[in-house]
């Protein structure tokens, strides 16, 4: 995999990987506590925007990240996590942030056409691709 661009605009975005007591690995943008206060929500909860469950598959020659919508029937693009269910968490590195944003954006981009997706795939080196597997089991390579 190649490194993320040095002039990344994602450097100051708090994208974190959470390991939950359920065994789920979840990645998402942590909403700033001051924004939570403005919304009148419980500040004790962790609020994630665009959460995705991830599976990490180790192969002999590469590591593959599988991203799945987490709570796919949610009416809103955010969820709440009780901190007592968090086993560990860490801020993601720049490359992982870029991969997450790319997949999350493609999931919510309803205007994406098959031709546009094919054009995007042609621009990505095979080593930079990640696999997105929907809950239906079909694969899309990004």
ABEGO torsion letter per residue (X at the ends): XBBBBAABAAAABBBBBBBBAAGBBBBBBBBBAAAAAAAGBBAABBBBBGBBBBBBBBBAABBBBBBBBBGAABABABBBBBAAABABBBBBBAAAAAAAAAAAAAAABAABBAAAAAAAAAABBAAABBBBBBAAGBBBBX
